[in-house]
Amino acid sequence: VTAQDVSTMLRYGQKTIIFLINNGGYTIEVEIHDGPYNVIKNWNYTGLVDAIHNGEGNCWTTKVIKILYILLKTSFC
């Protein structure tokens, strides 16, 4: 989903829920060819929506701090 897509969703009043998992880079590309260019600057995604919604939408952010701990303690990994 691009910023333009989010803007269009807000413009037409779509009741959209976006779940974003920030992995800090291009993980798939790292598997193909690793390099420092696959690590991208951490964006403020909530700030992006706040900047374009013009009071017509809502945006919430949550962070899972101990995700690695949770994953390692379950049978997920």
N, C-alpha and C positions, 0 to 999 in steps of 0.2 A: 504494500500500500504506500503510495506516495503522499507527500504533503498536499498536492493538488487533489488527490482522491478524498482526503479528509475534508478539505475545503468544500468540495462538491457535496459530500454527505451532509455537512452542516448547512449548506445553502438550501438543499432540498428537504431539510428537516428529517432526515433518516434517523431512526432510532438504532444506531449502530453501536455495538460493543466490540472494542478492539483489545485483544490481549497481546501485549508486547513482551517478549522475553528478550532481554538485552544480553547478548553473549559477548559483547565487547569487540566484535570484529567479524570478519568473513570466515566463519568456521569451515565451511565446505571448501573454500579456496585454499585454506591452510592444508587440508588433506591432499590437495592436488599439487600445490607449489607453495611452500611456506616462505614467508618473508615479512619484514616489518610493515610493508604496505597493506597487509591484511588486518592490522590493528588500527581501528578508527577511533576518533575522538568521541568520548562519551557525551551524547546529546541530552538535553533537557526535553524529553518528549512531551511532558505535561505542559511545559512552557510553549512548545510549538502549537498545541491545540489552543491554549489560552490566547495566543497571539492572533489566531485566525477565527475564533468562534464568535467574536463580536457580541458576547452576551447571549448567544443563541444555543449554547450547548453546555454540557458539564464534562468535567474531566477529573479523574481521581488517580492517584498514584499510590502504590504500596511497594514495599521492598521486602524481600525475603533474605535476611542476612545469613541465616544458617542453612542455606539450601544444600551445600556440600555435605554438611554434617547429617542432615535429614536423609539425603540420598544414600550416604554410606551406611547408615544405621538400618536401612530397609533392604528388602530384596530387590529393589529397583535396579541397582548396579550389579 
